Amino acid sequence: MLGTCLENVRKAAPLIHCITNYVTVNDVANILLACGGSPIMSDDIQEVEDITALCAGLTLNIGTLNQRTLPSMLAAGKRAAALGHPVVLDPVGAGASPLRTQSARSLIEAIPFTLIRGNMSEIKALSQLSISSRGVDAGTGDGVTEETLESGVAFAKDAALRFGTIVSITGAIDLVSDGARCYVIRNGRAEMGRITGTGCQLSALTAAYLAANRGNELEAAAAAVASMGLAGEIGWSHLAPYEGNATYRNRIIDAIFRMDGEVLEKGANYELR
């Protein structure tokens, strides 16, 4: 039950270590507080191992990639993995530059990630199947539609097996797979793409769900994706005619704050393949 996964986050109140990008760091912190977790942001190499040891989960986001934080990500990721904590990678912009793509691949080679979350272009770039990423956006033709759903599911399963981790591919239709099974999730609104950071927020949210639902990681990841998409739907329904994307960002966080297991269970639109 996806709703149970949400309720477990509220009960556990997991502390999540975020090494994330400075464009969206405030919203990432707020989405974690809204879901019932707690954020801590630390990226200095001298303390990241100590900080991550205090936490229940870790999310690594390369959105504002630089040479200072890469060693911190490696150190924190290895420490979290050694402690058995869930670790999430958000390979923002993989495929947009050789530095981004290779940095993300080097992290994957060094750290046993619990989950990798990105759009289709980013995951294809990591799989060496595409270089069509346009920064944080999926490249033309890389979106999952009803017409391409079967091949999308097959790709998600293959990518999960290739990386040895859960893969969460987000877009118009979201796919979450462990290699054997794939959740197909149809929540969300296209307007969420007009807000900076919904993907970054989802990656941190996913880390909280994973930390609070040990042994049930695939369903927890699907619950995180569905809750974010549903929050987008709820938030949009509460917008006044004169309000735009800045207010919409806040409405999404508010919807996460107010969501409970019953609301998620009723509103989640998914199937398992």
C-alpha positions, -999 to 999 in steps of 0.1 A, spaced: 0 0 0 15 33 -11 -4 51 16 13 30 43 47 41 30 38 77 35 25 71 70 58 53 78 77 85 68 55 105 92 62 80 120 100 77 114 107 114 107 140 104 90 169 129 89 182 131 54 216 144 44 214 164 12 244 173 -10 223 191 -35 225 221 -59 223 257 -46 195 266 -70 169 245 -52 184 238 -18 157 258 1 128 240 -16 145 206 -10 147 214 27 111 224 28 98 194 10 115 171 35 100 191 64 66 189 47 67 151 43 76 146 79 113 142 76 142 166 84 169 180 62 206 186 68 227 203 42 264 197 44 290 195 16 323 202 32 347 173 28 359 177 64 325 168 79 303 150 53 312 115 66 303 125 102 271 142 91 259 114 70 266 89 99 240 108 119 213 106 92 189 79 80 195 85 43 215 105 17 207 122 -16 234 134 -40 224 159 -67 249 171 -94 227 201 -105 254 227 -98 284 204 -104 318 215 -92 351 200 -84 348 209 -47 317 189 -40 325 158 -60 349 144 -34 324 152 -7 297 132 -26 321 103 -29 330 103 7 295 107 20 281 81 -4 307 55 6 301 62 43 263 60 40 266 27 20 289 12 46 263 20 73 235 5 52 217 38 46 197 43 14 216 66 -10 198 84 -39 216 98 -70 200 126 -90 223 129 -122 210 163 -132 220 172 -168 238 139 -175 243 139 -212 246 177 -214 283 178 -210 311 151 -208 319 164 -172 284 158 -160 280 124 -176 314 111 -165 310 125 -130 277 107 -126 291 75 -139 321 77 -116 297 81 -86 277 50 -98 309 30 -101 321 39 -66 288 39 -46 262 12 -44 232 34 -49 198 24 -36 181 44 -64 189 66 -93 163 92 -103 163 112 -135 145 119 -167 147 96 -196 175 115 -214 196 115 -182 192 78 -176 199 70 -213 231 91 -211 243 71 -181 235 39 -201 255 53 -230 225 51 -252 219 88 -258 234 123 -255 201 142 -262 198 158 -227 190 195 -227 203 203 -193 177 195 -167 151 187 -195 145 155 -214 156 157 -250 131 157 -279 117 122 -284 128 109 -249 95 114 -231 74 83 -222 40 83 -238 12 58 -240 25 49 -275 61 43 -262 51 29 -228 60 -7 -236 95 1 -247 99 26 -218 90 -1 -193 115 -25 -209 142 2 -208 135 10 -171 138 -27 -162 170 -30 -182 186 1 -167 178 -11 -132 195 -44 -139 224 -26 -156 230 -4 -126 220 -29 -99 197 -5 -83 161 9 -84 157 33 -113 131 61 -112 124 77 -145 102 108 -143 83 126 -170 47 127 -183 44 91 -173 67 80 -145 85 46 -143 100 31 -112 116 -3 -116 139 -28 -97 146 -48 -129 118 -74 -123 88 -51 -118 79 -16 -129 55 8 -115 38 29 -142 26 61 -125 3 87 -142 1 114 -116 13 150 -120 7 179 -143 28 193 -172 29 227 -154 52 212 -128 79 215 -154 76 253 -152 89 252 -116 126 249 -109 134 221 -86 105 196 -86 129 169 -96 154 178 -69 127 179 -44 115 144 -55 149 129 -51 152 141 -15 116 130 -9 125 96 -23 154 93 1 130 99 30 106 73 18 134 48 14 148 55 48 114 50 65 104 18 45 135 -5 47 129 -38 30 101 -24 9 122 0 -13 105 -4 -47 70 4 -33 85 32 -12 101 48 -43 68 45 -62 49 61 -33 73 90 -33 68 96 -70 31 93 -68 29 116 -38 48 143 -57 27 140 -88 -5 140 -67 7 171 -49 12 187 -83 -25 179 -91 -38 192 -58 -16 223 -58 -28 232 -93 -64 228 -83 -59 254 -55 -44 281 -77 -64 313 -82 -67 326 -118 -41 353 -112 -15 330 -96 15 315 -114 45 293 -110 59 309 -79 26 303 -60 23 268 -76 57 259 -60 43 267 -26 10 249 -32 29 217 -40 49 219 -8 16 226 11 0 196 -5 28 173 6 25 188 41 -13 181 42 -12 147 25 -19 115 45 -19 79 36 -56 78 28 -53 108 4 -23 92 -14 -40 58 -16 -71 73 -31 -53 97 -55 -24 76 -67 -29 65 -104 -6 36 -111 -2 1 -123 24 -26 -118 40 -43 -148 
